[in-house]
Amino acid sequence: MYKTTLDNRTYHFDDLKTLMAKASPARSGDDLAGVSAHTMEERVAAKMALADVPLKTFLEEQLIPYEMDEVTRLIIDTHDTEAFAPISHLTVGDFRNWLLNDHTTSQMLAVVAPGITPEMAAAVSKIMRNQDLILTAKKCRVVTRFRNTIGLPGHFSVRLQPNHPTDDLKGIAASLIDGLMYGSGDAVIGINPASDSIPVLTNLCYMLDDIIQRYAIPTQSCVLTHVSTSIELIDRGVPVDLVFQSIAGTEGANAGFGINLKMLEEAHQAALSLKRGTVGDNVMYFETGQGSALSSGFHHDVDQQTCEARAYAVARHFSPLLVNTVVGFIGPEYLYDGKQITRAGLEDHFCGKLMGVPLGCDVCYTNHAEADQDDMDNLLTLLVAGGLTYMMGVPGADDIMLNYQSTSYHDALYVRELFGLKHAPEFASWLEKMQVINQEGRLKQFKSTHPLLGYKAG
């Protein structure tokens, strides 16, 4: 039982799970689940009570029982007590103050990251303002490597996303070349295939490998198919760089994706065995999103943001190159409008980076949400101010295969110019060599004879 008094009224919260849910900022998904605070007063009271909870409590009181959930078992069994030691004496409120202290450095945050459980990260985020989330995330540094180096201070990467509704190789190639000419693609060239046909996926993998090898591009590719299909492709000798999978924060929700931790480990080992990386061996790519556990019916009455943070524990275990929250993609039933999408994006970025996960964001919304591109501009700007690792580069910000609104190659130019950010260093050298950017990192005018424009697919 947790309780606090506000305006001469005592508020009681039956357990830590209830307290966390009531302390969450308002969002439609928690309303849908019936776990949110009934009034603003109750929400404030819950935040006050949560601030007094010792961080050690999250190791003792599980929101989802250890016996029934393999994600809980992963969190507890792999907890780094040595890394946790410097902050083990703190309450949630003290932890917030420690994170915001000027004397808490990026190096100190990196040391404690393995000791921070998702529930701790989610709890402290619930008592932080947006500016607190941005400032702390800015101090968190997570660097990963495959064929280039992602996450360095002063650098910013873009996933080039050349999707096509029929997986047409020529259509994909056109979008791909367009993105490269705008300087996108240092995070990954990643295709969401419309088909799960092995022959189609094989052709996509070979086309991506061909263009990367032909032009010696220091980047990585990924066809975002199910992890079991990626394993089959690897077994067939298909050139696979990164293995992708959507993940969630509970065992049941992951089962809804057709996966478990054992399967992810098998895929991880299969990808490592190919030894395709040149500067590192981070071979996994994960996507997450608030509401996935609730939409599958396996949220166990845990608020959706805490479930999301638990997905980062799954990701962290496999040392991924990239993780991104597809914030706003599931729809207004979970994040109703631009305000809720903005808050969720900042929470996700904060929690992921705090836990040592290389978190990017697909800043997006569906057409039936109460949001527009101005909301996405605002969120993108706030995230990049907070040190976002990477974003999506979609032609015109309109994904013609997935039918949602995201961010464009032009948006990447905007934030690079605004914040003075560089590409991944290896990729920047290639862009300069290919006469795409100048020494200052700005795009150059190019001629119709540019070698990239001569690529033919199929």
N, C-alpha and C positions, 0 to 999 in steps of 0.2 A: 504494500500500500504506500502510495506517495501522496503528499498533500501540501498545500500552501494556502495562505490567507491573503485575499485581495479585497480591499474595500469592506472589511469586517465580515467577509464571507469566506468560509473554508471550502476549498475545492479538493475532492478526493479522486485519485486515479488508481485503479485496481492493481495495475502491474506496469512494468517498464514499457511493454508494447503499447498499452493504452496511452501512457504518458507521451511517448514519442509521437504517436499519431495525433494527439490533441495539440501538441506543440508545433506541428507542421504548418507552414504558411498555407493559406486557402488554395485548394485546387479541386477541380471537378471530379477527378478520379477517387480521391479520398471521400468525397461526398457520396459518390456512387457506391463505394464499398461500405459506407455507413460507419467510418472510423474517425471522421474529422470532428473538430470542436464544434459545439452547437452555437457558441457565441464568441465574439471577439474577446470578451472578458475571460472565458474559459481558456481560450488560446493563450492569452497573456499569462494566466495563472499557470498553465502547463509549462510555458517557457521558464517561468520563475522556478518552478519545482525541478525542471530538468537541469537548470544551471547548477543546482546543488548536488546532483548525483555524481558520486566518485566514478572516475573512468574505470576503476577496477570492477565496478558493478557489472559492466558489460561482458566481463569474462565469467561472471558467476551466474547471471540471470539471462538465459537465452530467449530471444524473441520467438524463435522457432526451435522446438526441442531437438537436442543433439541426436536422439535415437531415431527420429523420423526424417531427417534431412541431411543429405551428404554435403550440401554447401555449408551448413552449420558445422558439421564435423571438420570440413576443410579449414574453416576460419579458426576453430579452437585448436585443432591438432597441429596447425602450422604457425600458430602465433609465436612471434619472436619476442620472448620475455626480456632478452638483453636490450633490444631496441626500445622496448616499452619502458624500461627502467627510468630514464630521465623524466618521464611525464607520469609515472605510475601513481604519484601522490596527489595528482590534480583532480579537481572536480571538472565537470563540463564547462562551467563558467570560468574557472581558472585556466582551463585549456584554451578557451577563446582569447583570454588576455595574453597568454603566453604566445599564441600564434601571431597576434597583432603587435607584440612588443618589438620595437626597433632592433633590439639586441638578439632577437631570434633570427638567425641567418638561414640562407638556403642550405648550407652545409648541415646545420642542426636539424632542419626539416627532413633532409635526406636520411640522416641517421635514425630518426624515430619512425620513419614511414613504414618499415616492415612490422612495427609493433602496434600500429593503429588499425583496429578492426573497422569494418564498414559501419558498424553500429556507432562506434565512437565518432567517426567522421560525420555521419548523418546527424547525430545528436548535436554536435557543436555547430553544424551548419544551420540548424533550426533556430539558434539564438543569435545568429549573425545577420546583419544588414547586407544588402547587395554590395556596398562598398567594402565591407569586411571580407566577403567572399572573393572579390576581385583582388584586393591587396594581398591576401594570403596566397592565393593561387599564383600570383605574379612571382612570389618568392620560391615557389616549388619548382625544382628542375628535374626533369625526367628525360634522359637521352637514350635513344635506341639506334640500332644500326643493322642494315642488311647490305645494300649496295651504296647507300649514302648515310649520312648522319643526321638524325632528326631530333629536334628539341633543344638545340643549343641556344643560349641566351642571344637575343638580337636576331634570331632566325625564325622563319615561319614557313610552313609547308602547305601544299595543296594536293588533295586527291583529285586526279583527273578522272572524271566519271562520264565516259562516252557511251552511255546506254543507247540501245535501239530496240524498238518494240518487236522486231522480228529477228534480232541478232544478225542483221545483215552486215557482213564484213566491210563492205565499202562504206556504208553509213557510219559504222563505228570508226573506221579509219579516218573519215572526214572530220568527225568530232575530235578524235584523238590528235590529229595534226593541228587542228584549230587550237586546242588547249596547249599543246607544246609551243606554238608560236606566241601564245600569251604568257609563257613561262610557267605554266601549271604542270604538275605531275611529279614533283619531288617526293611527296609522301607515298604515292602509289598510283599506277594506272589501273583502276579497278572497274570492272564491268559487272553490273547486275544482269545476269542473263535472263531472257524471257523463257528459255527452255531449260529443262534438266536432262536433255538428251546427251548421252556421252559423246556421240560424233560431233554435235554442235559445240559442246564445251571443249572438246579436243581442238577443234578448228580455232576457237577463240584463244586458247592457250598458246597454240603455235603462232598465231598472228601476232600476239603481244610479244612473244619471245623473239620473233623475227624482227620486229621494228626496234626492240631494245638492243638486240645484238647487231643489227645492220648499222645502226647509227651510234653504237657504243654509248647508250644513254645510261648514266649511273643512277638508275631507279629500279623499282621492282613492280611486278604486275600481280594481279589477283583477279580471278574469276570467282565471283561471290556465290558459289554454289554450296550445297550442304556438305558438311565435313566428311560424311561417309562417301560422298561422290568424289571429293578431293583425294581421299585415300585410294579410291579405285583408279583415278587418273594417274596418281603417282605409281601405283602398281603396274600400270600399263606403259610406264616410261614417258608419259606426257610431261613437258617442261612446266612444272608448277613452282612459282616463287613463294608466295604466301598462301597459307591455308586460312580460309575464312570460316567464321561461324557466328550467328546471332546467339547471344547467351542471356540468361536471366539470373535472378538472385535466389531462386529456390529450386530444389530438386524437381518438384512437380512441374514448374514452368519450363525448366530445361527439358524434361521429358516431353513436353508439348512441342518443343523444337526437334524432338527425335534424337536427343543427345544425353550423355552423362559424362562425368569426369573421366572415366576410363576411356571413353571414345576420344575425348579431347587429347588425352595423353598419347593415345595411339597415333593420332594425326600429327601431334607435335613431333614425335619421334620419327615419323615417316618423312616429314618435311625437313627435319634436321639431317636425315640420312642423305639427302640430295646434295648438300653442301653447295648450294647455289649462291649464297651470300659472298660478297667480296671483302666487306669491311666489318661484318658482324653476323650473328646467327639468331637474331630475333625474327622468327618465321611465322608468327601467328598474327591474324587480324580479326578483332572482335567488334561487333556492334551491339549496342544495348539501347534501352529506351524506357523511360518511366511509364508504367502502366502495363508492361508485358506480363508481369506475374498476375496482376488483377484480371487482365483480359483472358488469361488461361484458367482462372479460377483457383490458382495456387499461391495466393498472397498470404494466407493464414492470418488474416486481419492485421497484417503489418502494413503500415502506410507505404505508398508507392515509391517515395523517395528513398526510404531505407531499403526497400527491396532492390532498388536500382544500385545503391551503394554496395549491396551484397554481390551484385554481378561483377563489380570491380575486384572483389576478392577472387572470384573464379578467374578473371582475366590475369590478375597479377601472378597467379600460380604458374602460368605458362610463359612468362616473360615475353609478352607480345611486342611486335614492332609498332603496332597501331591499335588503338581502341577509340571508338567514337560513339557518343550518345546521339541517337537520331531524334533529337528533341522536337516534339510537335508532330511526329510522323503518325503516331497511332490515332490521333484525332481529338476533337474537343470533348469527348466523353472523359478524357484523362487530363488534358490541359486545355482549358476552355478558350482562352484568348491570348493576345499578345503579352499581357502582363504575366499570366501564369507560365507561358512558354519561356519568357525571359528569366523569371525566377528559377525555373527548373533547369535551364541551361547553365546558369551561374552555379547552382548547387552541384550539378553533376560534374562540372569542370573542377570545382573546388575539391569535392570528395575524391575524385579520381586522382588528381595530381597530389593531394595530401597523402594518399595511400601508395604513391609511387608508380602510378599507372600513366602511360603516355597518352593522355586523353585529348582527343580532338572533338569536334562537334559538327554534325550536319545541322546547320541552322535552317530549320525548315518548318513548314506548316501545310496542312491539307486545305483544300479549297472550301471546305464547309466549316472551318474554324473561324472564330472572330479575330482574325489577324490578317496582316498584309505585309508587303515587302518593306514598308517603313519599320515595322516591328523587327523584321529580320536584320535590317541595317543597324538598328539600335543594339540588338543582342550581339551581332557580330562584332561591333565596335567595342562593346563592353568586354566580351570574351578575349579579344585580341589585346585589349588593355591589361587583362589579367594573365597574359602569357599563353594564350591558346597554342597548342602544338600544331594543329592543322585544321583546315576546313575543306569543304567540297567545292570542286569546280565543275559546274554543270552548264552546258551551252544555254545561254539566255536565262539561267537560273530555273528553267522549267524542264523537269525530267519527263521526256516523252514516253518512257517505258513504265516508270513507277507512278506517273501521274500525281506528282506533288511539286511544291515550290521550294527551291533550295537557294543556293548561292552560286554565283557565276565566276568565270575567269576574270571578268571586270571587277567584281567585288574584291578579289584577291589583290588586284592592282591598287585598289583604293586603300586597303589596310596596309599594304606594304609602303605606299607613299605617305600615309598619315603617320605611321609609327616608325618609319625608317628601317623596315625589316628586310633581311636578306633571305635568299633561298638556302636550302641545304647546301653546304659548301661545295661538295663534289658536283652537284647538279648546276650550281651557279657557274662553275668553271666550264662545264659543258655548254651551257647556254651562251656564255661569252664566246667560246670557241666557234659555236654554230652561228654567231652573229645575230642572236635573238635579243640579247641585252648588251648594254655597254658596261664599262667598268664601274659605273655607279649603280648598276642593277636595274636601270630603266630600259624599257623596250626600245629597240631600234626599228626604224622603218626597214621593211624588207622588200626584196624584188620578187617578181613572179618566177624567177629562176632559182629561188632558194631550194637547196637539196631536199629539205623535208617535204616540199610541195610535190616532189616527184614520186612519192611513195604510192604504190598501187597494191591493194589488198585482194586476196582471193586468186 
